[in-house]
Amino acid sequence: MHYSAVGADPAAHIKAVTAAGLSYVVCSAGPGRLGRCARATCDRAFVDTSRNGRRVYCSVRCANNDAVARHRATGSATPHAAN
């Protein structure tokens, strides 16, 4: 299956393959599997490939960074006792 014309520039080929992949996901898995990262400072989109379809972050790194930010915002970090 060809998504772009023979001899097309690399950018056109990448756009065509990306559009085909996106249409495949929407048609086979449903649009609910497309998401935007829940971390406020991240603007990435992702395809949810998890079994239960409840992914909200684009990566583990964003999930961890958001969890640390929420933890620090609560002020629950206690100072360590000096020995």
C-alpha positions, -999 to +999 in steps of 0.1 A: +000+000+000+014+034-010+005+066+008+025+091-012+036+095-048+068+079-060+095+106-058+076+127-032+098+147-008+103+132+027+080+157+043+051+148+020+057+111+027+058+116+065+026+136+063+009+109+042+020+081+065+010+100+096-025+107+082-029+071+072-019+059+107-042+084+124-072+073+102-063+036+111-064+044+148-097+063+146-114+036+125-101+005+143-097+016+179-120+046+181-114+083+186-114+078+224-079+063+221-065+097+211-056+120+239-037+151+250-013+149+279-029+159+312+003+176+324-003+214+322+031+222+307+030+195+281+013+199+247+019+165+233-008+142+219-007+105+221-025+073+211-037+053+242-024+018+237-032+006+272-055-023+278-081-004+297-080+028+276-075+052+305-041+067+298-039+104+305-002+112+301+019+110+270+048+093+289+058+079+323+081+109+327+052+134+324+031+113+348+059+113+374+067+150+370+030+158+375+028+136+406+058+153+421+044+187+413+011+178+430+029+164+460+050+195+464+019+217+460+002+201+490+031+211+512+033+175+526+071+174+522+085+172+557+120+183+566+144+155+576+157+155+611+194+163+615+215+136+631 
